[in-house]
Amino acid sequence: MSTATQPSAPHLADSHDLIRVQGARVNNLKDVSVEIPKRRLTVFTGVSGSGKSSLVFGTIAAESQRMINETYSAFVQGFMPTLARPEVDLLDGLTTAIIVDQERMGANSRSTVGTATDANAMLRILFSRLGQPHIGSPNAYSFNVPSVKATGAITVERGAGRTKTEKATFTRLGGMCPRCEGMGAVTDIDLSALYDDSKSLNEGAITIPGYSMEGWYGRIFRGCGYFDPDKPISKYTKRELQDLLHREPTKIKVEGINLTYVGLIPQIQKSFLSKDVDALQPHIRAFVDRAVTFTTCPECDGTRLSKEARSSKINGRNIADVCAMQISDLAAWVRDIEEPSVTPLLAGLQHLLDSFEDIGLGYLSLDRPSGTLSGGEAQRTKMIRHLGSSLTDVTYVFDEPTIGLHPHDIARMNELLLQLRDKGNTVLVVEHKPEAIAIADHVVDLGPGAGTEGGAVCYEGTVEGLRASGTITGRHLDDRAALKETVRTPTGKLEIRGATANNLHDVDVDVPLGVLVVVTGVAGSGKSSLVHGSIPGGAGVVSIDQGGIRGSRRSNPATYTGLLDPIRKAFAKANGVKPALFSANSEGACPSCNGAGVIYTDLGMMAGVAAPCEDCEGKRFQASVLEYRLGGRDISEVLAMSVTEAEKFFGTGEARTPAAHAILDRLADVGLGYLSLGQPLTTLSGGERQRLKLATHMAEKGGVYVLDEPTTGLHLADVEQLLGLLDRLVDAGKSVIVIEHHQAVMAHADWIIDLGPGAGHDGGRIVFEGTPADLVAARSTLTGEHLAAYVRT
């Protein structure tokens, strides 16, 4: 046998080591061309709104997903979302993209951390095998499966064509609590909030949002025949009231059309109460808060499970007990189970629970509703399923994976990203934190500005090269905050006594008023529980949480902030016509495109095509409306203005409108001066949405502002502007309380309240109260150590 001594030439297949993008024009990208190395960790940087997400998510990941969808048959594609090809000249070298973004997990009230990660499925199988007493299959332990019992006749074949009819009973045991139907809470509905019983239905008695006698509900109520729509509800018989409120879905025929009649209460339970209340639209949430009282189910004590499921135990614990345990404790409980018959199942469950700890979520419990997770927690929960994956040579796309992480936890997240890379995967990360940028093999910096001033590649190369590049990111990469020489003196204090929400251990603390207070601590230490649980939003308190802003492609900064209302009124007054004419969602809309500005053509299984409307040329308004002017501009020209331009326009002269100018001032204050008033919300970046929400809430009257991680999605340069805004609020006599991990915000505080020392039941205590300088000097906590390493000394 002979061996070759000459090294063989590289295989042709090994030459495909780059993802090439040429001429990308998605959103604000300006013919961007980049080459991204495969099987490396590439970080995309730049100010908020510079085009990072447009390049990574809107171009590379979107095209990868579209091409994978095209591999399915036409029949299957008909059931899948249609994706249009991104505006790009060439995309070469793509691999399968797995997107791990910050979208909140499903707001279905039946979804928990356990159901979202398959941990519950494994536990149900474990209990069905080892639980004593044995009660049945895994379904007997599921709070989403009801128990079913049926009796009827069955036909038994006896052979030679003979049959016999016998009576049989069928039973399926499910784990759902019959009282609360697996929700964990029962509802009590205030009937006076549903209708005014002194009126008839035709007089508008029903006060539920969306119920109008002019629409389909009116036709159903008039045509159902169950009651007289002209009779006041107070005079209804018991039967009529029962039909109005409680009647189960019933098929009826009204004016020759087949419809379904449902009583008000079943309809409310299906439409409103089956969803997470926090995910409802504001006016519907206000109705639910007013009309519905939620109380813990007295039968299952909030566990959602039937008494049979709760009776079956392993080592003295039932499935409800283990789902309520902190995941780090649950991992130890599973480790103590020794049963050879389920060894593979235990190994899989153990790996899953260990992954929660590795990713910094060991403080959660499996029964935590998934809708209550923050954006950062939801993203890390989605990461878990990929950590043990056998897949290689795929592209993982992450959107700011360090959001919601204390500096102490970022090193652990970095290790996980490097693990994915070292398995032979391409890892693309959109990120602002210097600690996360530092581990990159390759950096792509976009900018130089945001919006129309961005969309270009300012730098490609190594992290060291970025530092010397002179770009905005390069200049700010080594930024270190200086501790304030003097801090403000509090004007009062907010006393919190005996706080026990979630993991808090009977906390007593005085929160100074009239100053900038920053609440810190590792993820899961109890910061949000302390602040939101003890300082509820309401009279005098403006609370700005991490919830994403919602809006369709018809929504824009002008509609979201309420700016369009004073603008419409100013146009109407100047021209002597109705304000509704100046809304593209109302009477002024172009009839051809219904005010969308584009015509959407549905091509079935193929991607839909959006073409600019030929009648209005994309301006969204009727031609007659565009003849009306204010200050020499029509409504479409005003909506095309940037915030800065509009601020000058509505500040002086014929178009002077103080109400509009005040809103524009707030938008400029949060650094959104470049944003177009009519830009669809769906095209805004995460940081732009965060600041748009901040600007909107600043209009609310209150003496105390509570902000939950306002630096989310903000570039290092944008954080300076945010600090200036917080200072202006405090200097105006407001009290500002910020939950934050960013060291620059901590250093800028007048007072710090640090929770810890750990997460979950290892946290929930005050470990430090005082000024940032005292925290750095003491270095007695994890926050103190990291802040001391960050600040300039």
MIMARVO-780517 format. One record per atom (N, C-alpha, C): y negated, x, z negated. Coordinates in steps of 0.2 Angstrom, whole numbers, plus 5000, padded with zeros to 4 digits. Layout:
<rs>
YXZ
...
</rs>
This chain:
<rs>
500650045000
500050005000
499450045000
498950035004
498350075005
497750035002
497250064999
496650034997
496050065001
495550015002
494950035005
494550075001
494250135004
493750175000
493050155001
492950125007
492250115009
492050045006
491450035003
491249975000
491149925006
491449865005
491349815011
490649785012
490449765018
489849735019
489749675015
489149655013
489049595009
489249535014
489549485010
489749425014
489149385016
489249355022
488649315024
488449255019
488949235016
488849175011
488449195005
488449265004
488049284998
487249295000
487149285006
486449295009
485949235007
486249185005
485849125004
485649114997
485249164995
485049164988
484349144986
484049104991
483349084990
483249004992
482848974988
482648904990
481948914993
481948894999
481348905003
480948835004
480348835002
479948775003
479348795008
479248765013
478648775018
478248715020
477648715019
477148665021
477248605016
477348605010
477348545005
476648515004
476648445006
476048415005
476048355001
476548344996
476648294992
476048284987
475748224986
475148214982
474648264983
474448314979
473848354980
474048424983
474748434984
474948504987
474648514994
474348574995
474048595001
474448645005
474948615009
475348655013
475648715009
475948695003
476248754999
476848775002
476948845002
477548875004
477748924999
478348924996
478648964991
479348984992
479549044989
480249054990
480449064982
480949024980
481249024973
481949054973
482049114969
482649144969
483149094965
483749094968
484349054965
484649094960
484949054955
485349084950
484849124945
484249104945
483749134941
483349074937
482949094932
482549044928
481849054931
481649004934
480949004937
480548954933
479948974931
479448934927
478848924931
478648854932
478048834935
477548824931
476948854932
476348854927
475748824931
475248814927
474648794930
474348744925
473648724926
473348674922
473648604924
473548564919
473748494920
473448464926
473948434931
473648404937
473648454943
473848514942
473848564947
474348554953
474848514952
475348504957
476048534955
476148544949
476848574947
477348524948
477248464945
477748414946
477848394953
477348394957
477348374964
477848414967
477748484966
478148534969
478948524967
479048524960
479648534958
480048464958
479748414955
480048354955
479948314962
479348304964
479248264970
479448294977
479548364977
479748394983
480548414983
480648464978
481248504978
481848454976
481748424970
482248384967
482348324970
481748294973
481748224977
482148234983
482048294987
482448304993
483148314992
483348354986
484048364985
484448294983
484048254979
484348184978
484448144984
483948144988
483948104994
484548124999
484648195000
485148215004
485848205001
485948204994
486548184991
486748114992
486248074992
486347994993
486547985000
486348025005
486548015012
487248035013
487548065009
488248075010
488748015008
488447965005
488847905004
488847865010
489347815010
489347765016
488747725016
488647695022
488047645022
488147585017
488747565016
488847515011
488647535004
488847595002
488647614995
487947624995
487647655000
486847665000
486447604999
486747545001
486447485001
486247464993
486647494989
486647474982
486247534978
486047584981
485647644978
484947634980
484547664975
483847664977
483647704983
483247684987
483047714993
482547764992
482647824994
482147884993
481847905000
481247905000
480847935006
480948015006
480948035012
480848115013
480248135011
480148185006
479548215004
479148245010
478448245010
478048275015
478048345014
478548375019
478648445019
478948465025
478748525028
478948545034
479648575034
479848615029
480448645029
480748655022
481348625020
481648645014
482348675015
482448735013
483048765015
483348795008
484048795008
484448825003
484448784996
484348714997
484448674991
485148664989
485148664982
485848644979
485748574976
486348554973
486248484969
485848494963
485348444963
484848444957
485048394952
485048424946
485048384940
484448384936
484148324936
483448314933
483548294926
483148334921
483148314914
482348304913
482148244913
481448234912
481248204905
480648184905
480348164898
480348084898
480648054903
480647984903
481047954896
480747904893
481047874887
481747854889
482147854884
482847824886
482747744886
483247714889
483247644889
483047604883
482547554885
482347524879
482747464877
483347454879
483847404877
483947414870
483847354866
483947364859
484647374857
485147364862
485847384860
486047454861
485547494864
485647564865
485547604859
485947654857
485847694851
486047764854
485847814850
486047884851
486747894853
487147854849
487847864850
488147834856
487847774858
488047744864
487847784870
487247814870
486947854875
487247924877
487647944872
487948014873
488748014872
489047954873
489747944872
490047964866
489647984861
489947994854
490247934851
489947874852
490247814849
490847794852
490947814859
491547794862
492147844859
492047904858
492547944855
492647924848
492147904844
492347884837
492747814837
492647774842
492947714842
493747724844
493847774848
494547794850
494847824844
494447864840
494747894834
494947844829
494547794828
494647744823
495247704825
495247684831
495847644833
496547684833
496547744832
497147784831
497247794824
496747814820
496847834813
496647794808
496247744810
495947694805
496447654801
496347644794
496747604790
496347554787
496547494787
497147464791
496947464798
497547474802
497447474810
497247394812
496647394815
496447324817
496447314825
496547364829
496647344836
496347404840
496247384846
495947434851
495247464850
495047514854
494347534853
493847484853
493947434857
493447374857
493347344851
493847344846
493747314840
493247344835
493047404838
492547444834
491847444837
491747404843
491147414847
490747354845
490047364843
489647314841
489347274848
489547294854
489347264860
489947214863
490447214859
491047174862
491147114857
491047054859
491146994854
491946984854
492146954848
492846924847
492846864852
493446854855
493546804859
494246764857
494246704857
494846664856
494946604861
495446604864
495546544869
496246514869
496246454870
496946414869
496946374876
497546374879
497646334885
498446334887
498546304893
499146304896
499346354900
499946384900
500146444905
500746424908
500846444914
501446424918
501946484917
502546474915
503046534914
503546524920
503746574924
504246564929
504946584926
505346534927
506046544925
506546564930
506346574936
506846604941
507046544945
507246554951
507546504956
507046454957
506346474957
505846424958
505746374952
506046384947
505946344941
505346364937
504846324935
504346344930
504246304924
503946324919
503846284913
503146294910
502846244908
502146244906
502246254898
501846304896
501846314888
501146324886
501046304880
500346314876
500346384874
499746424875
499746494873
499046504870
498946544865
498346564862
498146644864
497546654866
497346724868
496846744863
496946804860
496446824856
496246894857
495546914858
495346984859
494846994853
495047044849
494547064843
494047114846
493447094845
492847134846
492547164840
492147204840
491747234834
491147204832
490847154837
490247134836
490147084830
489647094826
489447044821
489346974823
489646924822
489546864825
488846834823
488546844817
487946824815
487346844819
487346914820
486746944823
486846964830
487546954832
487746964839
487647044841
487747084836
487747154837
487047184837
486547144835
485847174835
485647204828
486047194823
485847224816
485347184813
484947134816
484447104813
484447024816
484246984811
484246914813
483446894814
483346844818
482646824820
482546754817
481946744814
481646684812
481046664816
481046614820
480546604825
480046544822
479446564822
478946514820
478746464825
478946404825
478846354830
478146344832
477746344827
477046324828
476746384833
477046434833
476746494838
477046474845
477446434846
477746414853
477346364856
477146314852
476846254855
476346224851
475846184853
475446144849
475746074850
476046044844
476345984844
475945924845
475245934845
474745874846
474645864853
474845904858
474745904865
475445884868
475445854874
476045844878
476045914883
476645914886
476845974890
476245974896
476145924899
475645924904
474945944902
474845934895
474145954893
474146024891
474646064892
474746134890
474946144883
475446114881
475646124874
475946184872
476346214877
476646274876
476246334877
476246384871
475846434871
476146504872
476746504874
477146564876
476846604882
476746664882
476446704888
476946694894
476546674899
476946664906
477146594907
477146544902
477346484903
476746434905
476746414911
476146374914
476446314917
476146254917
476346194920
476246194927
475846244929
475646254937
476246284941
476646324937
477146364941
477846324940
478346374941
479046344941
479246314934
478946334929
479146304922
478946234922
478346224925
478046154925
478546104929
478746134935
479246094939
479846074936
480146134932
480746124928
480646074923
480146074919
480046034913
479845964915
479545954921
479345884923
480045854927
480445894930
480945864933
481645864930
481645894924
482345894920
482545834918
482145784916
482345724914
482545714906
482445774903
482645774896
482145744891
481545744893
480945714889
480345694893
479945664890
479345644894
478745694894
478545724899
478045774899
477345754897
477245684897
476645664895
476545644888
477145644884
477145624877
477045684873
476545674868
476445734863
477145754860
477245824859
477845844856
477945824849
477445804845
477545784838
477845714838
477845674844
478245614844
478945614848
479145674849
479845684852
480345664847
480945634849
481445614845
481845684844
482345684839
482745744837
483045764844
483345724848
483745744854
483245774859
482645744860
482145774864
481945844862
481845854855
481645914853
482145974853
482845944852
483345994853
483446014860
483345974865
483345994872
482746044874
482146024871
481646074872
481746144870
481946144864
482046204860
482646244861
483246214860
483846244860
484346234865
484246194870
484746184875
484946244879
485646254879
485946304883
485846304890
485846354894
485746354901
486146294905
485746254908
486046194912
485846194919
486246184924
486046174931
485746104932
485146104935
484846044937
484646044944
484445984947
484145984953
483445954953
482945994955
482245964955
481945974962
481745914965
481445904972
481945944977
482645934976
483045954981
483246024980
482946064974
483046134973
483546144967
484046184968
484446194962
484146244957
484046224951
483746264946
484146264940
483946314935
484246314928
483746304923
483946254919
483546234913
483746274907
483346304903
483546334897
483046324892
483246304886
482846294880
482346344878
481846334875
481346384874
481546444870
481946434865
482246484860
482746524864
483246504867
483746544871
483346584876
482846554879
482446594884
482046654881
481746634875
481346694872
481846744870
482446724867
482946784865
483146824871
483246794877
483446824883
482946874886
482346844886
481746874890
481446924886
481346914879
480846954875
481346994870
481746954866
482046994860
482647034862
482947034868
483447074870
483247144872
482547154872
482247214874
481947244868
481847314868
481547344862
480747324862
480547294856
479947264856
479347314858
479447374856
478847424858
478847434865
479347414869
479347424877
479047364880
478847314877
478547254880
477847264881
477647224886
476847224888
476447204882
475847234881
475447224875
475347144873
475247104878
475147034876
475746994874
476347024877
476946994875
477147014868
477047084867
477147114860
476747074855
476147064856
475747024851
476046954850
476246924855
476546854854
477246864850
477646914851
478246924847
478046934840
477546984839
477346994832
477146934828
476846894832
476546834829
477046774828
477546774832
477946714832
478646734829
478846794829
479546814827
479546854821
479946834816
480046884810
480746914810
480846974810
481447014810
481647024803
482347014801
482547034795
483247054796
483447104791
484147134792
484647084791
485147084796
485747034796
486047034789
486046974785
486446974779
487146984779
487446974785
488146974785
488447044786
488147084791
488347154792
487947204789
487347184785
486947224782
486647274787
486447254793
486147294798
486647344802
487247344800
487747394804
487947364811
487847304812
487947274819
488747254819
489147274815
489847274815
490147214811
490747184814
491047134811
491447164804
491647114800
491947134794
492647174795
492947154800
493547184802
493447254804
492947274808
492747344810
492547384804
492247344799
492047384793
492547394788
493147354789
493647364784
494147424785
494147444792
494547504794
494247574792
494547614789
494247674786
494747734788
494347794788
494647864789
494347904783
494747934779
494547974773
494047934769
494047874768
493647834764
492947814767
492947824774
492247804777
492447754783
492047704784
492147664790
491747684796
491747654802
491347684808
490647674807
490447624803
489747614802
489447664797
489847684792
489647744788
489547804792
490047824796
489947894799
489447884805
489247834808
488747824812
488047834809
488047814802
487347814799
487247884796
487747934796
487747994793
487248044798
486948094795
486548134799
487048174803
486948194809
487448224814
487748284811
487248324808
487548394805
488048374800
487948324796
488448304791
489148274794
489048234799
489548204803
490048264806
489748314809
490048364812
490548394806
490348404800
490748434795
491248384793
491148324793
491648274791
492248274797
492048274803
492548274808
492948344808
492648394806
493048464805
493548454800
493448414795
493948404789
494548364791
494548324797
495048284799
495648324802
496248324800
496748364803
497348314805
497348304811
497848264814
498048284821
498648314822
498848344828
498848294834
499048234832
499048184838
498448174842
497848184838
497148174842
496748244842
497148294842
496748364843
496348364848
496448344855
496048354860
495348314859
495448254856
494948204855
494448234850
494748264844
494348294839
493948354842
494248394846
493948454849
493348434853
493448374857
492848354862
492248324857
492448284852
491948254848
491548314844
491948364842
491648414838
491148454842
491348464849
490948504853
490248464854
490348394855
489748354856
489248354850
489548354844
489148354838
488848424837
489148474839
488948544838
488348554843
488448524849
487848524854
487248494851
487248444848
486648414845
486348464840
486748494836
486448544831
486148604835
486548624840
486248684844
485548674847
485448604849
484848584853
484348564848
484448564842
483948554837
483848474835
484448444836
484448364835
484948344829
485148394825
485648384820
485348334815
484748324815
484448274810
484448204811
484648194818
484748124820
485348094817
485448024818
486047994816
486247954823
486947934823
487147904829
486947834830
486747804824
486547734825
485747724826
485447784827
484747774828
484547744835
484147694836
484047664842
483747714847
483947714853
483747764858
483047754860
482747694859
482147674861
481647704856
481847724850
481347754845
481347834846
481647864850
481647934851
480947954855
480748004853
480148034856
480348054863
479848074867
479948094874
480348164874
480148204869
480548274868
481248264866
481348214861
481948204858
482448174864
482148124868
482548094873
482748144878
482348194880
482448244885
483048294882
483048304876
483548354873
484148314872
484148254871
484748214870
485148214877
484748204883
484948204889
485248274891
484948324888
485248394890
485948404887
486148364882
486748384878
487348374883
487348324887
487948324892
488048374897
487448414898
487548474902
487748534899
487648544892
487748604889
488448634890
488948584890
489648604890
489948594897
489548584902
489748564909
490048624912
490548614916
490948664920
490548674927
490048634928
489748644935
489348714935
489348744941
488948804942
488648794949
488148844950
487748844956
487448774958
487148744952
486748684953
486048694951
485548654952
484848664951
484748624945
484548644939
484348604933
483548604933
483248544933
482548544933
482348514926
481948544923
481648524916
480948514916
480748464913
479948454912
479748464905
479448524904
479248544897
479748524892
480348564892
480848554887
480648574880
480048604879
479848624872
479448574869
479248514872
478848464869
479148444863
478748434858
479048404851
479348464847
479348524849
479748574846
479248614842
479448634836
479048684831
479248754834
478748794834
478848864836
479548894834
479748874828
480348904826
480948874830
480848814833
481448794837
481448814844
480848834847
480748854854
481248914856
481348964851
481849014853
482548984854
482748934850
483448904852
483448874858
482948834860
482848804867
482948854872
482548914871
482548964876
483248994877
483648994872
484349024872
484748974877
484648914876
485048864880
484848864887
484248874889
484048874896
484348944899
484348994895
484649054898
485449054898
485749014894
486449004895
486648964901
486248914903
486348874909
486248924915
485748964915
485649014920
486149064921
486449094915
486949144915
487649114918
487749044918
488349024921
488249014928
487749044931
487649044939
487248984941
486848954937
486448894939
485748924941
485348884945
484648894946
484248844941
483848874937
483448834932
482748834934
482448774935
481748764936
481448734931
480948764928
480548734922
479848724923
479548664922
478848654921
478648664914
478148714913
478048724906
477348754905
477048744899
476448774897
476448824891
477048814887
477048864881
477148934883
476748984880
476849054882
477549074880
477849054874
478449074872
479049054877
478949004880
479448984885
479349014892
478649024894
478549064900
478849134900
478849164894
478949234893
479749254895
480149204895
480849214897
481049204904
480449194908
480649174915
480749244919
481249234924
481349284929
480849284934
480549224935
480149224941
479649164939
478949174941
478449124939
478049104945
477949044946
477549014951
476948984948
476349004949
475748974946
475348934951
475248874949
474848834954
474148814951
473748804956
473048794954
472548794960
471948824959
471648854953
471448794948
471248734951
471048684946
471548624946
471348564945
471748504944
471548464950
471948414952
471848364957
471648394963
471148374966
470948404973
470748474973
470648504967
470448574966
471048614965
471648584965
472248624964
472748614970
473348614969
473848614974
473948674978
473748734976
473848794980
474248844975
474648884978
474948934974
474548994973
474349004966
473949064964
474249124963
474949124961
475349184959
476049164960
476449214962
477149214962
477349284960
477849284955
478149354953
478349354946
478349414943
478549414936
478049394931
478249384925
477849374919
477349424918
477549484918
477049544918
476549544923
476749524929
476249524935
475749464933
475949404930
475549354929
475049374924
475149414919
474649434914
474149464917
474249504923
473749554926
473449514932
473649454933
473449424939
472749394940
472449384934
471749354933
471749274935
472349244935
472349174936
472149144929
472049074929
471849044923
472449044918
473049034920
473649044916
473749114914
473649164918
473649234916
473149254911
472549234912
472049244907
472149214900
472449154900
472649124894
473249134890
473749174894
474449184892
474449224885
474049264884
474049304878
473449274873
473249214874
472749194869
472949184862
472549204858
472649204851
472049164847
472249114843
471649084840
471449124834
470849114832
470549144826
470449084821
470649104815
470549054809
469849044808
469648984807
468948964805
468748994799
468049024800
467749054794
467649014788
467448954790
467248894785
467548834788
467748794783
468048734784
467648674781
467648614784
467248564782
467448534775
467048504772
467148474765
467348404766
467948384763
468148314763
467548264760
467548204763
467048154761
467448104756
468148114756
468548064752
469248084753
469648034751
470448054752
470747984752
471347994756
471747934757
472447954753
472547914748
473047924743
473747894746
474247934747
474947914748
475347924742
475647874740
476147874734
476847844735
477347884733
478047864733
478247844740
478047884745
478247874752
479047894753
479447844755
480147854756
480347834763
479947824768
480147804774
480647854777
481247834780
481747874783
481947924779
481747994780
482048044776
481548074771
480948034770
480448064765
480748054758
480648104753
480948104746
480348084742
480148024741
479648004736
479048044736
478748044742
478148094743
477548064741
477148114737
476448094735
476048144738
475548124741
475048174745
474348134745
473848174745
473148154746
472948184753
472748134758
472548154764
471748154764
471448214765
470748224765
470448184771
469848144769
469548104775
468848144777
468648134783
468048164785
468148234788
468748254789
468948324791
469448314796
469648374799
470248374804
470848394800
471348354799
471948364796
472548374801
472848424800
473448434804
474148434800
474548384802
475248374799
475748414803
476048464800
476548514803
477248504800
477648544803
478348544801
478848544806
479448574805
479948574811
480148504813
480348494819
480548434822
481048404817
480948334815
481348304811
481248304803
480648344802
480448354795
480148294791
479948244795
479648184792
478948174793
478648214798
477948204800
477748134802
478048104807
477948044809
478047984804
478547994800
478747954795
478247944790
477948004788
477348004783
476747974786
476547994792
475947974794
475947904797
476447884801
476447814804
476747764799
477147784794
477447744789
476947724784
476447774782
475947764777
475247744779
475147764785
474447744788
474547704794
474747634793
474847594799
474247584803
474347574809
473747554813
473447484812
472847474812
472547414810
471847424809
471647384804
470947384802
470647454801
470247484805
469947544804
470347604806
470947594808
471347644810
471547644817
471447694821
471547694828
472147744829
472747724831
473347764831
473547774839
473647834840
473747854847
474447894847
474947854849
475647884849
475847914855
476547934856
476747974861
477047924867
476947864866
477247814871
476847824878
477247824883
476947834890
476547774892
476047784896
475747734899
476047704905
476047634905
476447604911
475947574916
476247574922
475747554927
476147554934
476047504938
476247504945
475847544950
476047544956
475647584961
474947544962
474847484960
474247454960
473747474954
474047504949
473647524943
473347584945
472747594942
472347664943
471947674937
471547734936
471147744930
470647684929
470347654935
469847604934
470147544931
470747524933
471047464930
471247474923
471647534922
471947554915
471447554910
470847584911
470347594906
469847534905
469947484909
469447434909
468747444913
468747504916
468147524920
467947474925
468447444928
468347404934
467947334932
468047314926
467747254924
466947254925
466647304921
465947314922
465647334929
466147364933
465947384940
465947314944
466447274943
466447214947
465847164945
465747164939
465147124937
464547144940
464447214940
463847244943
463747224950
464347234954
464347214961
464147144962
464447104958
464347024958
463647004957
463347034952
462647024950
462147044956
462347104958
461847134963
461847094970
462447054971
462547024978
462546944977
462546924971
462546854970
463246814972
463746854970
464446824972
464946824966
465546804967
466046804961
466246874960
466446894953
466746964952
467446974955
467746914956
468446914958
468546944965
467946944969
467946974976
468047044976
467947084970
467947154970
468547184966
469047144966
469747164964
470247164970
470547214971
471047214976
471747184974
471747154968
472247124965
472147044965
471547024967
471346954967
471046934973
470446894973
470246864979
469946914985
469746974983
469447014988
470047054991
470647044990
471147084993
471247075000
471347125004
471547125011
472147075012
472047025016
472646985017
473247015020
473147065024
473747095028
474147135023
473847175019
474247215014
474247195007
473947135006
473847104999
473547154994
473047194997
472747234992
473047304991
473647314994
474047374992
473747434996
473447425002
473147475006
473647505011
474247495010
474847515014
475247455015
475647455021
476147405023
476847435021
477247405017
477847435016
478447405020
478747435024
479347415028
479947435025
480347375023
481047395020
481547395026
481847455026
482347475031
483047465029
483147425024
483847415021
484047475018
484647505020
484947565016
484547625018
484047625023
483647685024
483047685020
482747745019
482147745015
481547695018
481247655014
480747615016
480147655019
479747635023
479147665026
478547635024
478047675022
477347655020
476847675025
476547635028
476047655033
475347625031
474847655032
474147635030
474047565034
473747525030
473647455033
473047465039
473247435045
472747445050
472147405050
472247345046
471647295046
471147325041
471347355035
470847375030
470747455030
471147485034
471147555035
471347595028
471747555024
471947585017
471347575012
470847535014
470347525009
470447475004
471047435005
471247375001
470847315001
470247315003
469847255003
469747225009
469547155009
469347125015
468747155018
468647145025
468047175028
467347145025
467447075024
466847045022
466647065015
467047085011
466947115004
466547185004
466747225009
466447285010
465747285013
465547225014
464847225016
464347215010
464647195005
464247194998
464147264996
463547284994
463447354991
463047354985
463147414981
462847424975
462547494975
461947504975
461647574976
461847614982
461947574987
462047594994
462847614995
463247594991
463947604991
464347544991
464947534995
465347474994
465847494989
466247444987
466747444982
467247494983
467547504989
468047554991
467747624990
467147634992
466847704991
466747724984
466547674980
466547684973
467247704970
467747664972
468447684969
468647754972
468347774977
468547844980
468247894976
467747884972
467347934969
467747964963
467548034962
467848064956
467448034950
467748044944
467448024938
466748054937
466648124939
466048154938
465548124943
465748114949
465248084954
465048014951
465547974949
465347904947
464947904941
465047954936
464647964930
463847964932
463748004937
463048014939
462747944943
463247914947
463047854951
462847804946
463247784941
463147734936
462647754931
462447814930
462047834925
461247824926
461047814933
460347814934
460247764941
459647744942
459547714948
459747644948
459747614954
459947544956
460647524953
461147574953
461847564951
461947574943
461347584940
461447604932
461847544929
462347564926
462847514922
463047544916
462747534910
462847574904
463647564902
463947504903
464647494900
465047534904
464947544911
465347584915
465247654913
464647674912
464447744911
464747774904
464847724899
465147744893
465847764894
466247724898
466947734899
467047804903
466547814908
466647874912
466447934908
466047924903
465847984898
466448004895
466847954892
467447964888
467948004893
468047984899
468548014904
468348084905
467648094906
467448164907
467548214900
467448174895
467548214888
468248244887
468748204890
469448224889
469648274895
469148294900
469348334905
469648304911
469448244912
469748214918
469148194924
468648244924
468048234928
468248234935
468848264937
469048274944
469448214947
469648174942
470148114944
469748064948
470048034953
469747984957
469847914954
469347874954
469447814950
469947764953
470147774959
470647724962
471347764963
471447824960
472047854961
472647814958
473147804961
473747764958
474047804952
474147764946
474347794940
475047824941
475447804946
476147834947
476047904950
475447924952
475347994955
475048044950
474948014944
474648064938
475148104935
474948164933
475448204929
475548184922
475948214918
476048194911
475448204907
475148264908
474548284904
473948234906
473948214912
473348174914
473448104911
474048084911
474148014908
474048014900
474248074897
474048084890
473348074888
472948114892
472248114891
471848044893
472148014898
471947944900
472047904895
472547904891
472747864886
472247874880
472147944879
471647964873
470947934875
470747944881
470047914883
469947844881
470547804883
470547734882
470447714875
470847744871
470847734863
470247754860
469847804863
469247824859
468747764859
468847714864
468347664864
468447614858
469047614855
469247574849
468747594843
468547544839
468147554833
468647574827
468447624824
468847644818
468647704815
468747714808
468547764805
469047824804
469647804806
470247854805
470647854812
470647914815
471047924821
471647964820
472247934822
472947964821
473147984827
473248044829
473548064835
474248104834
474648084839
475348114838
475448154844
475448224843
475548274848
475148264854
474448264853
473948254859
474048314864
474348374862
474348434867
474948424872
475348374871
475848364876
475648364883
475948404887
475748414894
475048444896
474748484891
474148514892
474248584892
473848614897
473848684898
473448724893
473548784892
473248824887
472448814887
472248814893
471448804894
471248734892
471748684894
471548614892
471548604884
471948644881
471948634873
471248644870
470848694873
470248714870
469748654871
469848614877
469348564878
469548504873
470248494871
470448444867
470148464860
470148524858
469948544851
469148524851
468848534856
468148524856
468048444855
468448404858
468448334858
468548314850
469048344847
469248324840
468648344836
468348404837
467748424833
467148374834
467048344840
466548294841
466648234837
467348214837
467448154833
467348164825
467548214823
467448234816
466748234814
466348274818
465648284817
465248214818
465548164821
465248094821
465448054815
465748084810
465948054804
466648024804
467048034809
467748004809
468148054805
468748024803
469248064800
469848064805
470048124807
470548144812
471148174809
471748134810
472448164807
472848174813
473048234814
473448254820
474148274818
474648254821
475348274820
475448324826
475548394825
475548444830
475948504828
476248534834
476648594833
476248654836
475648644840
475348694843
474948734838
475048804838
474748844833
473948844834
473748834840
472948834841
472648774838
472948724837
472748664834
472748674826
473348704824
473448714817
472848764815
472748814818
472248864816
471548834816
471448784820
470748744820
470648694815
471148684811
471148624806
470748644800
470448594797
470148604790
470648604785
471148564786
471748554781
472348544784
472848574781
473548574784
474048544779
474448494781
474948464776
475648484780
476048524777
476648554780
477248524777
477648494781
478248464778
478848504780
479448494776
480048534777
480448524771
480848584769
480848644773
481248644779
481748594780
482148584786
482048524789
482548494793
482548434796
482948384793
482848314794
483348264791
483348264784
483948264780
483848264773
483748334770
483648384774
483448444772
482648454772
482348404774
481648404775
481348344770
480848314773
480548254769
480148274763
479948334762
479548354756
478948394758
478448394754
477848434756
477948504753
477948554758
478048624756
477348664756
476848634759
476148664758
475648614759
475048624755
474448584757
473848634756
473448634760
472848684760
472548704766
472148754766
471848774773
472248814777
472148824783
472548864787
472548944785
471948964782
471949034780
472449044774
472448994769
472948994764
473648994766
473748954771
474448954774
474649014777
474249054780
474349114783
474449164778
474049164773
474049214768
474749214764
474949144762
475549134758
476149154762
476149134769
476749144773
477349114769
477349064766
477849034762
478348984765
478048964771
478448914775
478548944782
479048914786
479148924793
478548924797
478148864796
477548854799
477048914798
476948934791
476548994789
476749054793
477349074793
477549134797
477349134804
477549074807
477349074815
476549074816
476249034811
475449034812
475149104811
475449144806
475249214805
475349254811
475949244814
476049294820
475649274826
475349214826
474949184832
474249204831
473949204825
473249204825
473049284825
472349284827
472049354828
471849374821
472149434818
471949454812
471549514812
</rs>
